[in-house]
Amino acid sequence: MPDLSLEKKSLRSEMRVRVGALSVPDRAAASASIREHLRAYLLSWLAGQRDSASPLVASFAGLPDEPDLLPLVEEDTLPLRWCFPRVVGPDLEFHPIAKAGDFETGSFGIREPRPENPVTISEIDLFLVPGMAFDANTGLRLGRGKGFYDRTLARARPRPLFVGIGFSVQLVNGIPTEPHDIPLTAVLTESGLDAV
């Protein structure tokens, strides 16, 4: 039987090399394309799904090797509300953000929202999920190994949208999986949206 932890470690190493090979301008251009695809394919559609309350989107403040989604918060004119994760013990807690400056440095050196007015996980309509690798055929993702997103998505209300966000170099065929892994609804890169 294969050692999943070794397979995952190897795949994470490969992804670090792939993403590390992208220049800073290439990452910035890919991030801009990802934001445009998000607006065109998902955010405008989501904004039109509700007659009353604005839909709630859970995003993330990307690390240097992740797509930059923060400009969406301030640039977007759609009637959406945004929230971002904060590490609280073994879990993620989500808090509203109105502008890109509403962050502080938190766990693991990640930008996190201030611990004010947490939202209930069941309120979230769309989760934008980071990862190290994505399989668009199965919807499976490889995270950084702490399990924060798998635990969070397992607690979400019956099947909101879970969309993996990454660069096209992070797409792979086959990801080592475990029973607790939560599949995504779709994967979005600078190349566009792949529904599962």
C-alpha positions as CSV (number, residue, x, y, z in Angstrom):
1,M,0.0,0.0,0.0
2,P,1.5,3.4,-1.0
3,D,2.5,5.9,1.7
4,L,0.1,8.8,1.1
5,S,2.0,11.2,3.3
6,L,5.2,10.6,1.1
7,E,3.2,11.0,-2.1
8,K,1.7,14.2,-0.9
9,K,5.0,15.5,0.3
10,S,6.5,14.8,-3.1
11,L,3.7,16.5,-5.0
12,R,3.9,19.5,-2.8
13,S,7.7,19.7,-3.6
14,E,6.9,19.4,-7.3
15,M,4.3,22.2,-7.1
16,R,6.7,24.5,-5.3
17,V,9.2,24.1,-8.1
18,R,6.5,24.6,-10.8
19,V,5.1,27.8,-9.2
20,G,8.6,29.0,-8.2
21,A,9.5,28.9,-11.9
22,L,6.8,31.6,-12.7
23,S,8.3,35.1,-12.7
24,V,6.7,37.8,-10.5
25,P,5.2,39.5,-13.6
26,D,3.9,36.1,-14.8
27,R,2.2,35.5,-11.5
28,A,0.7,39.0,-11.5
29,A,-0.6,38.6,-15.0
30,A,-2.1,35.2,-14.2
31,S,-3.7,36.6,-11.0
32,A,-5.3,39.4,-13.1
33,S,-6.7,36.8,-15.5
34,I,-8.0,34.7,-12.6
35,R,-9.8,37.7,-11.2
36,E,-11.4,38.5,-14.6
37,H,-12.5,34.9,-15.0
38,L,-14.0,35.0,-11.5
39,R,-16.0,38.1,-12.3
40,A,-17.2,36.8,-15.7
41,Y,-18.0,33.2,-14.7
42,L,-18.9,33.2,-11.1
43,L,-19.3,36.5,-9.3
44,S,-21.7,38.1,-11.7
45,W,-23.8,34.9,-11.8
46,L,-23.8,34.6,-8.0
47,A,-24.8,38.3,-7.6
48,G,-27.9,37.6,-9.7
49,Q,-29.0,34.6,-7.7
50,R,-30.4,36.5,-4.7
51,D,-33.3,39.0,-4.6
52,S,-32.5,40.3,-1.1
53,A,-29.3,39.8,0.8
54,S,-26.0,40.1,-1.0
55,P,-24.3,36.7,-1.5
56,L,-21.4,36.0,0.8
57,V,-18.0,35.0,-0.7
58,A,-15.2,33.5,1.3
59,S,-11.9,34.4,-0.3
60,F,-8.3,34.3,0.9
61,A,-5.3,36.6,1.2
62,G,-2.8,34.8,-0.9
63,L,0.7,33.9,0.0
64,P,3.4,34.9,-2.5
65,D,3.0,31.6,-4.3
66,E,-0.8,31.9,-4.5
67,P,-3.0,34.0,-6.8
68,D,-3.8,37.5,-5.6
69,L,-7.6,37.9,-5.3
70,L,-7.6,41.0,-2.9
71,P,-8.2,43.6,-5.7
72,L,-11.6,42.0,-6.2
73,V,-12.7,43.3,-2.8
74,E,-12.2,46.9,-3.7
75,E,-12.6,46.9,-7.4
76,D,-15.8,44.9,-7.7
77,T,-19.0,46.8,-8.1
78,L,-21.2,43.7,-7.8
79,P,-23.5,43.4,-4.7
80,L,-21.4,40.9,-2.9
81,R,-20.1,40.6,0.7
82,W,-16.6,39.3,1.3
83,C,-15.1,37.4,4.2
84,F,-11.7,35.9,4.8
85,P,-10.3,33.1,7.0
86,R,-8.5,33.5,10.4
87,V,-6.8,30.5,12.0
88,V,-8.4,29.7,15.4
89,G,-6.9,26.6,16.9
90,P,-7.4,23.7,14.5
91,D,-10.1,25.5,12.5
92,L,-10.8,28.5,10.2
93,E,-13.1,31.3,11.3
94,F,-14.3,33.8,8.7
95,H,-14.7,37.5,9.2
96,P,-16.0,40.2,6.9
97,I,-13.6,42.5,5.0
98,A,-14.5,45.7,3.3
99,K,-11.2,46.8,2.0
100,A,-7.8,45.3,1.4
101,G,-6.2,47.1,4.3
102,D,-8.4,45.4,6.9
103,F,-5.9,42.7,7.7
104,E,-3.2,41.9,10.2
105,T,-0.5,39.3,10.2
106,G,-1.7,36.1,11.8
107,S,-0.8,32.4,12.0
108,F,1.9,31.2,9.7
109,G,2.6,34.7,8.5
110,I,-0.7,34.9,6.6
111,R,-2.7,38.1,6.3
112,E,-5.9,37.5,8.4
113,P,-8.9,39.7,9.1
114,R,-9.3,41.2,12.6
115,P,-11.2,38.9,15.0
116,E,-14.4,40.9,14.8
117,N,-18.0,39.9,13.8
118,P,-17.3,36.3,12.7
119,V,-19.7,35.0,10.1
120,T,-21.4,31.6,10.4
121,I,-20.0,29.0,8.0
122,S,-23.6,28.2,6.8
123,E,-24.0,31.7,5.6
124,I,-21.3,31.4,2.9
125,D,-22.5,31.0,-0.7
126,L,-19.1,30.6,-2.4
127,F,-15.8,29.4,-1.1
128,L,-12.7,30.3,-3.1
129,V,-10.2,27.7,-1.9
130,P,-6.4,27.9,-2.3
131,G,-4.3,24.8,-2.7
132,M,-0.9,23.4,-3.8
133,A,-2.3,21.2,-6.5
134,F,-5.7,20.6,-8.2
135,D,-7.2,17.8,-10.2
136,A,-10.0,19.4,-12.3
137,N,-11.3,15.9,-13.4
138,T,-12.1,14.8,-9.8
139,G,-12.3,18.1,-8.0
140,L,-9.7,17.0,-5.5
141,R,-7.1,19.4,-4.1
142,L,-3.9,19.1,-2.2
143,G,-3.5,21.6,0.5
144,R,-0.5,22.6,2.6
145,G,-1.0,19.7,5.0
146,K,-2.8,21.2,8.0
147,G,-6.4,20.2,6.9
148,F,-7.9,23.6,7.7
149,Y,-10.0,23.8,4.5
150,D,-11.1,20.2,4.6
151,R,-12.5,20.6,8.1
152,T,-14.1,23.9,7.1
153,L,-15.7,22.7,4.0
154,A,-17.1,19.6,5.8
155,R,-18.9,22.0,8.1
156,A,-20.4,24.2,5.3
157,R,-24.1,24.1,4.7
158,P,-25.4,21.6,2.2
159,R,-23.1,22.1,-0.8
160,P,-22.4,25.7,-1.4
161,L,-19.9,26.3,-4.3
162,F,-16.3,25.2,-3.5
163,V,-14.0,26.6,-6.2
164,G,-10.3,25.9,-6.2
165,I,-8.2,28.8,-7.2
166,G,-4.6,28.3,-8.5
167,F,-2.3,28.7,-11.5
168,S,-2.5,26.4,-14.4
169,V,0.9,24.9,-13.6
170,Q,-0.8,23.5,-10.4
171,L,-3.2,21.3,-12.4
172,V,-2.4,17.6,-12.2
173,N,-4.0,14.3,-13.1
174,G,-4.5,12.4,-9.9
175,I,-4.0,13.5,-6.3
176,P,-3.4,11.2,-3.3
177,T,-6.6,11.2,-1.4
178,E,-7.9,10.3,2.0
179,P,-11.5,9.8,3.2
180,H,-11.7,13.3,4.8
181,D,-10.8,15.1,1.6
182,I,-13.6,17.3,0.4
183,P,-14.0,17.5,-3.4
184,L,-14.4,20.9,-5.1
185,T,-17.3,22.0,-7.4
186,A,-14.8,23.5,-9.9
187,V,-11.3,24.7,-10.4
188,L,-10.4,28.1,-11.8
189,T,-7.0,29.2,-13.2
190,E,-5.8,31.9,-15.5
191,S,-6.9,29.5,-18.4
192,G,-10.5,29.6,-17.2
193,L,-13.1,27.5,-15.3
194,D,-13.2,23.7,-15.2
195,A,-16.4,22.4,-13.7
196,V,-16.0,18.9,-12.1
